Amino acid sequence: AELQAIYAFEWASAKFTEVPHWLSAGWERVIIEEKNHLGWLMSRMDTLGVDPRARAVSIRLWNTLKRSTSAGEFCFWITEAEEWGRKAAHAIAPQILDRDPETAAIFEKIALEERFHVALGRRYAELSGYTRELAQGNRQI
Protein backbone atom coordinates (compact mmCIF):
# COMPACT_ATOMS: atom_id res chain seq x y z
CA ALA A 1 0.00 0.00 0.00
CA GLU A 2 2.85 2.40 0.78
CA LEU A 3 4.38 1.81 -2.63
CA GLN A 4 1.05 2.54 -4.28
CA ALA A 5 0.77 5.74 -2.25
CA ILE A 6 4.25 6.84 -3.34
CA TYR A 7 3.39 6.28 -7.00
CA ALA A 8 0.01 7.97 -6.57
CA PHE A 9 1.40 11.13 -5.01
CA GLU A 10 4.21 11.30 -7.57
CA TRP A 11 1.65 10.86 -10.36
CA ALA A 12 -0.63 13.56 -8.91
CA SER A 13 2.31 15.95 -8.51
CA ALA A 14 3.15 15.57 -12.19
CA LYS A 15 -0.45 15.66 -13.44
CA PHE A 16 -2.01 18.41 -11.32
CA THR A 17 0.59 21.16 -11.58
CA GLU A 18 -1.97 23.95 -11.06
CA VAL A 19 -2.40 23.21 -7.34
CA PRO A 20 -1.38 25.74 -4.67
CA HIS A 21 2.16 25.55 -3.37
CA TRP A 22 1.01 24.39 0.07
CA LEU A 23 -0.57 21.32 -1.51
CA SER A 24 2.35 20.42 -3.79
CA ALA A 25 4.76 20.92 -0.87
CA GLY A 26 2.50 18.74 1.25
CA TRP A 27 2.53 16.03 -1.41
CA GLU A 28 6.34 16.11 -1.41
CA ARG A 29 6.33 15.62 2.36
CA VAL A 30 3.83 12.77 2.03
CA ILE A 31 6.03 11.07 -0.59
CA ILE A 32 9.00 11.20 1.79
CA GLU A 33 6.92 9.86 4.68
CA GLU A 34 5.43 7.06 2.56
CA LYS A 35 8.94 6.07 1.48
CA ASN A 36 9.89 5.95 5.16
CA HIS A 37 6.84 3.80 5.93
CA LEU A 38 7.74 1.43 3.12
CA GLY A 39 11.32 1.19 4.35
CA TRP A 40 10.29 0.50 7.94
CA LEU A 41 7.80 -2.16 6.89
CA MET A 42 10.15 -3.85 4.43
CA SER A 43 12.96 -3.89 6.98
CA ARG A 44 10.66 -5.34 9.63
CA MET A 45 9.31 -7.95 7.23
CA ASP A 46 12.88 -8.92 6.36
CA THR A 47 13.75 -9.26 10.05
CA LEU A 48 10.68 -11.43 10.60
CA GLY A 49 11.36 -13.52 7.48
CA VAL A 50 8.14 -12.41 5.76
CA ASP A 51 8.21 -12.37 1.96
CA PRO A 52 6.48 -9.17 0.76
CA ARG A 53 5.70 -10.83 -2.57
CA ALA A 54 3.38 -13.17 -0.68
CA ARG A 55 1.24 -10.19 0.37
CA ALA A 56 -1.44 -9.32 -2.15
CA VAL A 57 -2.16 -5.66 -2.82
CA SER A 58 -5.29 -4.63 -4.68
CA ILE A 59 -4.95 -2.45 -7.76
CA ARG A 60 -8.45 -0.98 -7.24
CA LEU A 61 -7.16 2.14 -5.49
CA TRP A 62 -4.67 2.90 -8.25
CA ASN A 63 -7.34 2.37 -10.90
CA THR A 64 -9.62 4.82 -9.10
CA LEU A 65 -6.91 7.42 -8.57
CA LYS A 66 -5.64 7.42 -12.15
CA ARG A 67 -9.15 8.24 -13.38
CA SER A 68 -9.13 11.46 -11.34
CA THR A 69 -9.69 14.47 -13.56
CA SER A 70 -8.90 17.07 -10.92
CA ALA A 71 -6.65 17.48 -7.90
CA GLY A 72 -9.77 17.77 -5.74
CA GLU A 73 -11.02 14.41 -6.93
CA PHE A 74 -7.60 12.83 -6.40
CA CYS A 75 -7.43 14.31 -2.89
CA PHE A 76 -10.86 12.97 -2.03
CA TRP A 77 -10.01 9.40 -3.05
CA ILE A 78 -6.47 9.31 -1.66
CA THR A 79 -7.79 10.72 1.61
CA GLU A 80 -10.32 7.89 1.81
CA ALA A 81 -7.49 5.38 1.39
CA GLU A 82 -5.10 7.15 3.76
CA GLU A 83 -7.79 7.32 6.46
CA TRP A 84 -8.54 3.63 6.04
CA GLY A 85 -4.81 2.87 6.36
CA ARG A 86 -4.47 5.16 9.39
CA LYS A 87 -7.34 3.44 11.17
CA ALA A 88 -5.99 -0.02 10.33
CA ALA A 89 -2.48 0.79 11.57
CA HIS A 90 -3.89 2.35 14.75
CA ALA A 91 -6.08 -0.72 15.37
CA ILE A 92 -3.33 -3.28 14.69
CA ALA A 93 -0.72 -1.74 17.00
CA PRO A 94 -2.38 -2.54 20.34
CA GLN A 95 -3.41 -6.00 19.12
CA ILE A 96 0.22 -7.03 18.57
CA LEU A 97 1.92 -4.94 21.26
CA ASP A 98 2.50 -7.80 23.70
CA ARG A 99 3.97 -10.24 21.19
CA ASP A 100 5.73 -7.78 18.83
CA PRO A 101 6.30 -4.34 20.34
CA GLU A 102 8.71 -3.29 17.58
CA THR A 103 6.13 -3.84 14.83
CA ALA A 104 3.44 -2.24 16.99
CA ALA A 105 5.60 0.88 17.33
CA ILE A 106 6.04 1.04 13.55
CA PHE A 107 2.28 0.85 13.01
CA GLU A 108 1.64 3.56 15.62
CA LYS A 109 4.21 5.86 14.01
CA ILE A 110 2.66 5.26 10.59
CA ALA A 111 -0.82 5.98 11.99
CA LEU A 112 0.44 9.22 13.52
CA GLU A 113 2.01 10.42 10.25
CA GLU A 114 -1.07 9.43 8.25
CA ARG A 115 -3.02 12.07 10.19
CA PHE A 116 -1.17 14.76 8.22
CA HIS A 117 -1.82 12.96 4.94
CA VAL A 118 -5.54 12.78 5.70
CA ALA A 119 -5.78 16.40 6.81
CA LEU A 120 -3.92 17.66 3.74
CA GLY A 121 -6.09 15.76 1.28
CA ARG A 122 -9.32 16.52 3.09
CA ARG A 123 -8.54 20.24 3.18
CA TYR A 124 -7.94 20.49 -0.56
CA ALA A 125 -10.86 18.22 -1.50
CA GLU A 126 -13.18 20.42 0.56
CA LEU A 127 -11.71 23.67 -0.79
CA SER A 128 -12.10 22.40 -4.34
CA GLY A 129 -15.70 21.39 -3.71
CA TYR A 130 -15.14 17.68 -4.25
CA THR A 131 -17.53 16.16 -1.72
CA ARG A 132 -18.74 12.71 -0.76
CA GLU A 133 -22.00 13.39 -2.56
CA LEU A 134 -20.15 14.18 -5.78
CA ALA A 135 -17.94 11.10 -5.35
CA GLN A 136 -20.95 8.83 -4.84
CA GLY A 137 -22.24 9.96 -8.21
CA ASN A 138 -18.95 8.96 -9.86
CA ARG A 139 -17.49 5.79 -8.37
CA GLN A 140 -16.09 4.16 -5.26
CA ILE A 141 -12.87 2.42 -4.40
N, C-alpha and C positions, 0 to 999 in steps of 0.2 A: 504494500500500500504506500509506503514511503517513497519508493521509486516512482510509482505512478504520480504521486503528488509533485515530486521534483519535475518530472516531465511536463505535467500539467501547468505548473507555474511558469516554467521556462517557455512553454508554448504560448500561454496567455501574455507573457511579457513581450514576446515577439509579434503577436497578432494584434493586441489592443494597445497600440502605442499612444493613443490619444488620452489615456487616463492621467489623472493628476499625479504630480510627483510623489505625494505621500503614499499613493497606492502602489506605484511602481517600486518605490523604495521599500515599501512593506513586503511586496512580492519577493524582492531580492533577499530580505531578511528571512522570509519563510523558506526560500530555497536553501539557504544556508542551514537553517534549523532542521529541515527535512533531511538534508544530507547527513547531519549529525545523528538524527534519529536512526536513519538507515545504518550508519556505521556502528552505533551502539548495539542495535539489534543483530546485525550480522556478526559482530564480534562475540556477542553473548551466545548466539546460536552455534558459532564455531566452538566456543568453550564447552557448550553442553553436548556437542556432537550432533546437532540437528542440521539436516541438509535443507537449505532454503528452497531448493528445487522441488522438494516434496510438499511444499506449501502452495496450494492453489490460490491464485489471485484472480478475481473476476475482472473482465475487461469492460463491464457495463458502465462503470464510472467514466472511464476514458472515452467510451463511445458517446456518452451524454455530454461530456465537457467539450469534445471537439466539434459538436454541433452548435455550440454557443455562437450567437451572432453579435453579441455585445459583451463588454466587460461586466456589466451588471448581471447578465444572465450567467456568465461564468462564475462570478462571485457568489451568486445564489447557490448554484449546484456544488461548488467546491466547499462552501461553508456547510452545506448539509453533510457532506462526506467528512469534513474535518471535525464537525461536532459529534458525529457518530463515532469516529475514531477516538476523540477525546473521552467520551463517555465510556467506551470499551476499555481503554487503557486505565482510566480511573477505577473502573469496576474490577478489573483483573488484579490490580496491584494488591489490594488487601486479601484477596482470595489465595494468593501464592506467597504472601509475606513470610509465613512460618517456615515453609519448605525451601523458598528461594528468594531471600531478601534482596540479593543483587538484581535479579530480574524485576522484582517488584519496584525497586527504586528507579530503574530505567523507565518502567511504565508510568510511574508517578511523574517523573521529570517530563516525559513526552506529553502527558495529559496537561501539565502546567503550561508548557510552551504552546500547545494547541489552542489554549484560550486566546492568545494573541491572533492566531490564524483565523479563528472563528470571528473574533471582534472586527478584524480588518475586513474580511469578506462581507460580513453582515452590514457593516457601515456603508460600504460602497453599493451593495445591492439595494439597500434602502434608499440611499441618496439618488440612485439612478432610476428608482421606481420599479425595480424588478421585485415583485412580491410573490408570496406563496400562491395567491389566487392566479396570477399570471402564469406561474410555473405549472400549476395544475391543468391549465388549458393547453400546455405544450407537451410535457412528458415528465416522467419520473425516472429516477435512477433504478 
